[in-house]
Amino acid sequence: MPDKTPDNLSKEERSALQSLKSRDDIVIKKADKGSTVVVLDKETYMAEAQRQLSDERFYKKLDSDPTKEFSTAITKTLDDMFEKNEIGINVYETLNPIDSRPGQFYLLPKIHKEGMPGRPIVSAIGHPMEKISEFIDLHLRPHVENLPSYLKDTTNYINKTPSTCLPDHTLLVTMDVTSLYTNIPHDEGIEACREVWDML
C-alpha cells in the first residue's frame, strides 16, 4: 500500500532541494551544533579538510589502503581466541569483519567559531573495527557512567552540583580540548579502560 503521508514541501521547494543536491560545486552538511544546515563552497570545504589531514601530529599519509590487512589481523586474533575458548561462537561471528571498507572522513562545520573550522568525523560503518568498537562500548559504558568524574551533559552537571551555595572560593571553569580523540595516547587509553574494568 503506497504511503499517503502528505509532503510538507511545495513542488517549488522540492525542486529547489533537488537542484541543490545535483550541484557539484557545493557541500551540504549539518552544523556541528544545533539543527542548522550549512551550504559550503566545495573548495572551502576541501581546503579545510586538507588543512586538518595535513597535520602530521594526528594523521599519516599511507601509500596503500590497509583495510584488508586490518581485517586479516582481526580474524586471526579472533581465531586464536576462539580456539583457546576465550570467546564463544556468537562473539566470534559478531566481531569477525566481513566485506570491510575503510572509514569515511568528513567535516561538520563549526559555525559558532571564528573561521568556521570543521569538526572531523570518521564514519566507521563497515570498517573492520566497527563491531569491536561497539562491543567494547557496550561493556564499558555502564561502568564509565558510574565513575564519580563522569558528566553526561549540562543537565547531569546541574543535578550533581549541590543545591545549596557552593563553598567560598569555589572557581567554576570550562575547558575545550582540541582534537580530543586524536590526542588520546593509545597505550594510556587502553590502560585507563583496564583500570575501569579492574574496579568491577
Phi and psi in degrees as GROMACS dihedral restraints (atoms count N, CA, C in turn):
[ dihedral_restraints ]
;  ai    aj    ak    al  type     phi  dphi    fc
    3     4     5     6     1   -65.5    20    10
    4     5     6     7     1   149.2    20    10
    6     7     8     9     1   -74.4    20    10
    7     8     9    10     1   123.4    20    10
    9    10    11    12     1  -103.1    20    10
   10    11    12    13     1    15.2    20    10
   12    13    14    15     1   -61.5    20    10
   13    14    15    16     1   125.7    20    10
   15    16    17    18     1   -66.4    20    10
   16    17    18    19     1   143.0    20    10
   18    19    20    21     1   -75.6    20    10
   19    20    21    22     1   130.1    20    10
   21    22    23    24     1   -88.1    20    10
   22    23    24    25     1     7.2    20    10
   24    25    26    27     1  -116.0    20    10
   25    26    27    28     1   146.1    20    10
   27    28    29    30     1   -76.0    20    10
   28    29    30    31     1   168.8    20    10
   30    31    32    33     1   -61.5    20    10
   31    32    33    34     1   -37.6    20    10
   33    34    35    36     1   -66.5    20    10
   34    35    36    37     1   -41.8    20    10
   36    37    38    39     1   -66.6    20    10
   37    38    39    40     1   -41.1    20    10
   39    40    41    42     1   -63.9    20    10
   40    41    42    43     1   -40.5    20    10
   42    43    44    45     1   -65.9    20    10
   43    44    45    46     1   -39.2    20    10
   45    46    47    48     1   -64.1    20    10
   46    47    48    49     1   -40.2    20    10
   48    49    50    51     1   -62.9    20    10
   49    50    51    52     1   -44.8    20    10
   51    52    53    54     1   -62.8    20    10
   52    53    54    55     1   -36.9    20    10
   54    55    56    57     1   -65.6    20    10
   55    56    57    58     1   -41.3    20    10
   57    58    59    60     1   -65.0    20    10
   58    59    60    61     1   -42.7    20    10
   60    61    62    63     1   -63.6    20    10
   61    62    63    64     1   -29.6    20    10
   63    64    65    66     1   -82.6    20    10
   64    65    66    67     1   -10.4    20    10
   66    67    68    69     1   -77.9    20    10
   67    68    69    70     1   138.7    20    10
   69    70    71    72     1  -105.9    20    10
   70    71    72    73     1     7.7    20    10
   72    73    74    75     1  -103.6    20    10
   73    74    75    76     1     3.8    20    10
   75    76    77    78     1  -133.4    20    10
   76    77    78    79     1   161.3    20    10
   78    79    80    81     1  -126.7    20    10
   79    80    81    82     1   131.6    20    10
   81    82    83    84     1  -112.2    20    10
   82    83    84    85     1   119.4    20    10
   84    85    86    87     1  -137.6    20    10
   85    86    87    88     1   156.5    20    10
   87    88    89    90     1   -79.5    20    10
   88    89    90    91     1   152.4    20    10
   90    91    92    93     1   -70.8    20    10
   91    92    93    94     1   157.3    20    10
   93    94    95    96     1   -61.7    20    10
   94    95    96    97     1   -36.4    20    10
   96    97    98    99     1  -126.6    20    10
   97    98    99   100     1   145.9    20    10
   99   100   101   102     1    84.3    20    10
  100   101   102   103     1  -170.4    20    10
  102   103   104   105     1  -111.9    20    10
  103   104   105   106     1    24.3    20    10
  105   106   107   108     1   -81.4    20    10
  106   107   108   109     1   144.0    20    10
  108   109   110   111     1  -101.7    20    10
  109   110   111   112     1   133.1    20    10
  111   112   113   114     1  -114.2    20    10
  112   113   114   115     1   131.9    20    10
  114   115   116   117     1  -107.9    20    10
  115   116   117   118     1   117.7    20    10
  117   118   119   120     1  -115.6    20    10
  118   119   120   121     1   147.2    20    10
  120   121   122   123     1   -63.0    20    10
  121   122   123   124     1   132.1    20    10
  123   124   125   126     1   -61.3    20    10
  124   125   126   127     1   -38.0    20    10
  126   127   128   129     1   -63.7    20    10
  127   128   129   130     1   -38.5    20    10
  129   130   131   132     1   -65.6    20    10
  130   131   132   133     1   -43.6    20    10
  132   133   134   135     1   -62.3    20    10
  133   134   135   136     1   -45.8    20    10
  135   136   137   138     1   -67.4    20    10
  136   137   138   139     1   -34.9    20    10
  138   139   140   141     1   -65.5    20    10
  139   140   141   142     1   -40.3    20    10
  141   142   143   144     1   -66.7    20    10
  142   143   144   145     1   -40.6    20    10
  144   145   146   147     1   -62.5    20    10
  145   146   147   148     1   -43.2    20    10
  147   148   149   150     1   -65.0    20    10
  148   149   150   151     1   -38.6    20    10
  150   151   152   153     1   -60.0    20    10
  151   152   153   154     1   -44.5    20    10
  153   154   155   156     1   -71.9    20    10
  154   155   156   157     1   -44.3    20    10
  156   157   158   159     1   -69.8    20    10
  157   158   159   160     1   -17.3    20    10
  159   160   161   162     1   -82.7    20    10
  160   161   162   163     1    -6.7    20    10
  162   163   164   165     1   -77.4    20    10
  163   164   165   166     1   101.4    20    10
  165   166   167   168     1   -72.1    20    10
  166   167   168   169     1    -4.2    20    10
  168   169   170   171     1   -69.9    20    10
  169   170   171   172     1   -28.2    20    10
  171   172   173   174     1  -119.9    20    10
  172   173   174   175     1   -22.6    20    10
  174   175   176   177     1  -128.6    20    10
  175   176   177   178     1   148.8    20    10
  177   178   179   180     1  -132.4    20    10
  178   179   180   181     1   129.1    20    10
  180   181   182   183     1   -77.3    20    10
  181   182   183   184     1   131.4    20    10
  183   184   185   186     1  -108.2    20    10
  184   185   186   187     1   153.0    20    10
  186   187   188   189     1   -85.5    20    10
  187   188   189   190     1   -16.2    20    10
  189   190   191   192     1  -152.2    20    10
  190   191   192   193     1   165.4    20    10
  192   193   194   195     1   -80.9    20    10
  193   194   195   196     1   117.7    20    10
  195   196   197   198     1   -89.3    20    10
  196   197   198   199     1     9.1    20    10
  198   199   200   201     1   -56.2    20    10
  199   200   201   202     1   -46.7    20    10
  201   202   203   204     1   -63.7    20    10
  202   203   204   205     1   -39.4    20    10
  204   205   206   207     1   -63.3    20    10
  205   206   207   208     1   -43.2    20    10
  207   208   209   210     1   -61.7    20    10
  208   209   210   211     1   -45.6    20    10
  210   211   212   213     1   -59.9    20    10
  211   212   213   214     1   -42.8    20    10
  213   214   215   216     1   -63.9    20    10
  214   215   216   217     1   -42.9    20    10
  216   217   218   219     1   -64.8    20    10
  217   218   219   220     1   -40.4    20    10
  219   220   221   222     1   -65.9    20    10
  220   221   222   223     1   -44.9    20    10
  222   223   224   225     1   -61.5    20    10
  223   224   225   226     1   -41.1    20    10
  225   226   227   228     1   -63.0    20    10
  226   227   228   229     1   -42.6    20    10
  228   229   230   231     1   -63.3    20    10
  229   230   231   232     1   -42.3    20    10
  231   232   233   234     1   -65.6    20    10
  232   233   234   235     1   -37.7    20    10
  234   235   236   237     1   -59.1    20    10
  235   236   237   238     1   -46.0    20    10
  237   238   239   240     1   -63.7    20    10
  238   239   240   241     1   -43.1    20    10
  240   241   242   243     1   -65.8    20    10
  241   242   243   244     1   -38.2    20    10
  243   244   245   246     1   -67.5    20    10
  244   245   246   247     1   -42.5    20    10
  246   247   248   249     1   -64.1    20    10
  247   248   249   250     1   -29.2    20    10
  249   250   251   252     1   -90.1    20    10
  250   251   252   253     1     7.5    20    10
  252   253   254   255     1    60.1    20    10
  253   254   255   256     1    28.9    20    10
  255   256   257   258     1   -83.3    20    10
  256   257   258   259     1   -22.5    20    10
  258   259   260   261     1  -138.1    20    10
  259   260   261   262     1   155.2    20    10
  261   262   263   264     1   -91.2    20    10
  262   263   264   265     1   178.3    20    10
  264   265   266   267     1   -65.5    20    10
  265   266   267   268     1   -35.0    20    10
  267   268   269   270     1   -65.2    20    10
  268   269   270   271     1   -44.3    20    10
  270   271   272   273     1   -65.4    20    10
  271   272   273   274     1   -42.6    20    10
  273   274   275   276     1   -56.7    20    10
  274   275   276   277     1   -50.1    20    10
  276   277   278   279     1   -68.7    20    10
  277   278   279   280     1   -32.9    20    10
  279   280   281   282     1   -69.4    20    10
  280   281   282   283     1   -41.9    20    10
  282   283   284   285     1   -87.6    20    10
  283   284   285   286     1   -17.2    20    10
  285   286   287   288     1   -69.9    20    10
  286   287   288   289     1   119.0    20    10
  288   289   290   291     1   -73.9    20    10
  289   290   291   292     1   133.5    20    10
  291   292   293   294     1  -130.7    20    10
  292   293   294   295     1   134.0    20    10
  294   295   296   297     1    51.6    20    10
  295   296   297   298     1    49.8    20    10
  297   298   299   300     1   -72.7    20    10
  298   299   300   301     1   159.0    20    10
  300   301   302   303     1  -141.3    20    10
  301   302   303   304     1   159.2    20    10
  303   304   305   306     1   -69.3    20    10
  304   305   306   307     1   158.6    20    10
  306   307   308   309     1   -66.6    20    10
  307   308   309   310     1   155.6    20    10
  309   310   311   312     1  -111.2    20    10
  310   311   312   313     1   119.5    20    10
  312   313   314   315     1   -87.8    20    10
  313   314   315   316     1   134.0    20    10
  315   316   317   318     1  -153.2    20    10
  316   317   318   319     1   172.1    20    10
  318   319   320   321     1  -122.8    20    10
  319   320   321   322     1   144.7    20    10
  321   322   323   324     1  -109.4    20    10
  322   323   324   325     1   118.9    20    10
  324   325   326   327     1   -62.7    20    10
  325   326   327   328     1   133.0    20    10
  327   328   329   330     1   -94.3    20    10
  328   329   330   331     1    83.7    20    10
  330   331   332   333     1   -71.4    20    10
  331   332   333   334     1   -12.7    20    10
  333   334   335   336     1   -86.7    20    10
  334   335   336   337     1    -1.0    20    10
  336   337   338   339     1  -117.3    20    10
  337   338   339   340     1   149.7    20    10
  339   340   341   342     1   -61.8    20    10
  340   341   342   343     1   134.2    20    10
  342   343   344   345     1    83.6    20    10
  343   344   345   346     1    -6.4    20    10
  345   346   347   348     1    46.6    20    10
  346   347   348   349     1    61.7    20    10
  348   349   350   351     1   -67.5    20    10
  349   350   351   352     1   168.8    20    10
  351   352   353   354     1  -107.4    20    10
  352   353   354   355     1   142.2    20    10
  354   355   356   357     1   -84.1    20    10
  355   356   357   358     1   119.0    20    10
  357   358   359   360     1   -73.1    20    10
  358   359   360   361     1   131.9    20    10
  360   361   362   363     1  -126.7    20    10
  361   362   363   364     1   137.5    20    10
  363   364   365   366     1  -118.2    20    10
  364   365   366   367     1   110.1    20    10
  366   367   368   369     1   -73.0    20    10
  367   368   369   370     1   123.4    20    10
  369   370   371   372     1   -99.0    20    10
  370   371   372   373     1    13.8    20    10
  372   373   374   375     1   -61.4    20    10
  373   374   375   376     1   119.5    20    10
  375   376   377   378     1    85.2    20    10
  376   377   378   379     1    -4.2    20    10
  378   379   380   381     1   -71.1    20    10
  379   380   381   382     1   150.1    20    10
  381   382   383   384     1   -55.3    20    10
  382   383   384   385     1   -30.0    20    10
  384   385   386   387     1   -91.4    20    10
  385   386   387   388     1    -0.8    20    10
  387   388   389   390     1   -56.4    20    10
  388   389   390   391     1   -54.2    20    10
  390   391   392   393     1   -68.8    20    10
  391   392   393   394     1   -34.7    20    10
  393   394   395   396     1   -65.6    20    10
  394   395   396   397     1   -42.2    20    10
  396   397   398   399     1   -61.5    20    10
  397   398   399   400     1   -42.8    20    10
  399   400   401   402     1   -64.3    20    10
  400   401   402   403     1   -38.9    20    10
  402   403   404   405     1   -64.0    20    10
  403   404   405   406     1   -46.1    20    10
  405   406   407   408     1   -64.5    20    10
  406   407   408   409     1   -44.2    20    10
  408   409   410   411     1   -60.8    20    10
  409   410   411   412     1   -41.5    20    10
  411   412   413   414     1   -58.3    20    10
  412   413   414   415     1   -40.9    20    10
  414   415   416   417     1   -87.0    20    10
  415   416   417   418     1   -28.5    20    10
  417   418   419   420     1   -89.2    20    10
  418   419   420   421     1   -33.9    20    10
  420   421   422   423     1   -52.6    20    10
  421   422   423   424     1   -48.4    20    10
  423   424   425   426     1   -59.2    20    10
  424   425   426   427     1   -33.9    20    10
  426   427   428   429     1   -79.3    20    10
  427   428   429   430     1   -36.6    20    10
  429   430   431   432     1   -63.8    20    10
  430   431   432   433     1   -40.1    20    10
  432   433   434   435     1   -67.1    20    10
  433   434   435   436     1   -18.6    20    10
  435   436   437   438     1   -91.1    20    10
  436   437   438   439     1    -4.3    20    10
  438   439   440   441     1   -68.9    20    10
  439   440   441   442     1   141.5    20    10
  441   442   443   444     1   -62.5    20    10
  442   443   444   445     1   -22.6    20    10
  444   445   446   447     1   -88.6    20    10
  445   446   447   448     1    -3.3    20    10
  447   448   449   450     1   -75.5    20    10
  448   449   450   451     1   129.7    20    10
  450   451   452   453     1  -129.5    20    10
  451   452   453   454     1   120.5    20    10
  453   454   455   456     1   -77.0    20    10
  454   455   456   457     1   -46.3    20    10
  456   457   458   459     1  -163.4    20    10
  457   458   459   460     1  -172.9    20    10
  459   460   461   462     1   -61.7    20    10
  460   461   462   463     1   -41.9    20    10
  462   463   464   465     1   -61.3    20    10
  463   464   465   466     1   -42.3    20    10
  465   466   467   468     1   -62.9    20    10
  466   467   468   469     1   -38.2    20    10
  468   469   470   471     1   -64.2    20    10
  469   470   471   472     1   -45.5    20    10
  471   472   473   474     1   -61.6    20    10
  472   473   474   475     1   -40.3    20    10
  474   475   476   477     1   -66.9    20    10
  475   476   477   478     1   -28.9    20    10
  477   478   479   480     1   -86.9    20    10
  478   479   480   481     1   -15.7    20    10
  480   481   482   483     1   -79.4    20    10
  481   482   483   484     1   134.8    20    10
  483   484   485   486     1   -54.0    20    10
  484   485   486   487     1   137.4    20    10
  486   487   488   489     1   -71.8    20    10
  487   488   489   490     1   -22.9    20    10
  489   490   491   492     1   -79.6    20    10
  490   491   492   493     1   173.7    20    10
  492   493   494   495     1   -61.4    20    10
  493   494   495   496     1   143.7    20    10
  495   496   497   498     1   -70.4    20    10
  496   497   498   499     1   152.9    20    10
  498   499   500   501     1   -58.0    20    10
  499   500   501   502     1   154.3    20    10
  501   502   503   504     1   -58.1    20    10
  502   503   504   505     1   149.5    20    10
  504   505   506   507     1    68.8    20    10
  505   506   507   508     1    13.5    20    10
  507   508   509   510     1   -72.1    20    10
  508   509   510   511     1   133.9    20    10
  510   511   512   513     1  -119.7    20    10
  511   512   513   514     1   117.5    20    10
  513   514   515   516     1   -94.6    20    10
  514   515   516   517     1   128.6    20    10
  516   517   518   519     1  -132.9    20    10
  517   518   519   520     1   157.8    20    10
  519   520   521   522     1  -122.8    20    10
  520   521   522   523     1   153.3    20    10
  522   523   524   525     1  -134.6    20    10
  523   524   525   526     1   147.7    20    10
  525   526   527   528     1  -126.4    20    10
  526   527   528   529     1   118.1    20    10
  528   529   530   531     1   -90.8    20    10
  529   530   531   532     1   126.3    20    10
  531   532   533   534     1   -78.3    20    10
  532   533   534   535     1   130.0    20    10
  534   535   536   537     1    50.2    20    10
  535   536   537   538     1    57.8    20    10
  537   538   539   540     1   -51.0    20    10
  538   539   540   541     1   -57.5    20    10
  540   541   542   543     1   -69.3    20    10
  541   542   543   544     1   -35.8    20    10
  543   544   545   546     1   -75.6    20    10
  544   545   546   547     1   -10.4    20    10
  546   547   548   549     1   -95.0    20    10
  547   548   549   550     1    -2.1    20    10
  549   550   551   552     1   -83.8    20    10
  550   551   552   553     1   113.7    20    10
  552   553   554   555     1   -62.4    20    10
  553   554   555   556     1   132.9    20    10
  555   556   557   558     1   -57.9    20    10
  556   557   558   559     1   -49.2    20    10
  558   559   560   561     1   -62.3    20    10
  559   560   561   562     1   -42.9    20    10
  561   562   563   564     1   -70.2    20    10
  562   563   564   565     1   -34.2    20    10
  564   565   566   567     1   -64.2    20    10
  565   566   567   568     1   -42.3    20    10
  567   568   569   570     1   -64.7    20    10
  568   569   570   571     1   -41.9    20    10
  570   571   572   573     1   -64.0    20    10
  571   572   573   574     1   -37.8    20    10
  573   574   575   576     1   -63.5    20    10
  574   575   576   577     1   -39.6    20    10
  576   577   578   579     1   -64.5    20    10
  577   578   579   580     1   -40.1    20    10
  579   580   581   582     1   -61.8    20    10
  580   581   582   583     1   -42.4    20    10
  582   583   584   585     1   -60.6    20    10
  583   584   585   586     1   -43.7    20    10
  585   586   587   588     1   -62.5    20    10
  586   587   588   589     1   -43.7    20    10
  588   589   590   591     1   -64.6    20    10
  589   590   591   592     1   -40.0    20    10
  591   592   593   594     1   -69.4    20    10
  592   593   594   595     1   -17.6    20    10
  594   595   596   597     1   -78.0    20    10
  595   596   597   598     1   -10.6    20    10
